[in-house]
């Protein structure tokens, strides 16, 4: 299954829809391990004062408004976190660093 178009549509919708959040959210989208869906990571200190369910409501409203249903259903996991909630580690950056040093 080719997800390139879906990833581009989701990323653009999120970048536009979350543009007012400061600092600008870091968005990372990857095909999940089983290759049948997408994991979406949205990381920003701007989410600090927002409850998790409010973050999720916001993001799903953006996606449902800007992205077709066939693309939205491909999202298997949605992580909307602050850097502190991640323990200061950005998972996809760790993988890149390991590959570069490996």
C-alpha positions, 0 to 999 in steps of 0.5 A, a space after each residue: 500500500 502506498 501512503 505518500 499521498 495520504 501522508 502529504 494530505 494529512 501533514 498539509 492539513 495539520 500544518 495549516 490547521 495548527 498554524 496558530 499554535 506556538 511554538 509551531 508543532 513538529 509533525 511526523 507521520 510514518 507507516 506503522 510497523 504492520 504497513 496497514 496504517 499511519 502513526 501521526 505524531 504532533 509535538 509542541 510546547 503549545 499543548 501544555 495547557 490543553 487537556 489531551 481530549 481537547 487536543 484530540 478533538 481539535 486535531 480530528 476536527 481539522 482532519 475531518 474538515 480538510 481530509 477525505 474520509 478514506 484518508 482519515 481512516 488510515 490513521 491508526 495512532 495519533 500522538 498529540 504531546 508536549 516535549 515533556 510528555 515525551 520525556 524530551 526524546 523525539 522517537 523519530 529523531 532517535 532512529 535517525 541518530 542511531 542510523 547515522 552513528 551506526 
